[in-house]
């Protein structure tokens, strides 16, 4: 059977509504504190159990309808979503099957509960019920005005369903209703729920350029876990400790991620053989001064190292202290090898010293250096030695300091 346009639209609305609920759930989880928990489709669309014996019941409403300005339509004062939500809460409050037949129990329940309606529908200031309710939150004498609004809307609308919702709200015990109305909150204009989730991830001290990666991993893992829990017939509630246990590795892996390799354009300097580190290598006969290929290769490795370190520090992946520590460690490695090479220098001929120098640089070129526990590839490791010998703070010839410093 062919589906009508209305059927297709309703299917899309339901699908995006489920997505909106999931992303709101994810954001609530990201903002949990120690001792708290968040559930989805347990006590409400989403709920949060606070660590002070308080709770937040959250109803979520999403629309794909747009106003003339291109933004989602406003939550109007006779919006069926508004009154259905508040009516549902009223029924929860006096639910005898959940032990709240007595007024005292109803009062106890509403006192510890915040009732939150969150929606991507816009708030344009024209909803007189919300305006009157907000006034009541600041001035308890405005209670009568709120009740008058409920009565007025019930007489104003021709929609029998809305009339029923309004009637069920007004049927609550007066003391219960007074507290209930004080505990109703709204979060409107939530049209970028994904952006909200990503901002919460960013607040977890995740680098801005890694937020999308964390978002994708959290989305995938949490969605899968929710599916498996639902399939097993389990209620989906995640405590702060559950979240730390199951998902903190996603954050830890991102913070401790391997350094990203970049491609940089390379323009060799005009006087390649004037570089101190090249002069040092020529001094020990590592290559001939006409071996342009070797000179360009080693210069490229030095410049690659410098460019990568500059980029990594700028991106916040490393600190200047990390780089300095790597240089200090490299100098320690060099110093031990230099001392080994020239331990008996006084008894060596010039050719023997050169042989020792070449053996030292050959060995150090095979070294696997690291920065902040991130291993460097061979070319970058070599670049560290070339950089330091260009300053120079290290050298290869036995008399390198007197010749090149």
Secondary structure, 3 states (H helix, E strand, C coil): CCCCHHHHHHHHHHHHHHHHHHHHHHHHHHCCCCCCEEEECCCCCEEEECCCCCEEEEEEECCCCECCCCCECECCCCCHHHHHHHHHHHHHHCCHHHCCCCHHHHHHHHHCEEEEEEECCECCCCCHHHHHHHHHHHCHHHHHHHHHHHHHHHHHCCCHHHHHHHHHHHCCCHHHHHHHHHCEEEECCCCCHHHHHHHHHHCCCCCHHHHHHHHHHHHHHHHHHHHHHHHCCCCEEEEHHHHHHHHHHHHHHHHCCCCCCCCCCCCCCCCHHHCHHHHHHHHCCCCCCCCHHHHHHHHHHHHHHHHHHHHHHHCCCCCHHHHHHHHHHHHHHHHHHHHHHCCCHHHCCHHHHHHHHHHHHHHHCCCCCEECCEECCHHHHHHHHHHHHHHCCCCCCCCHHHHHC
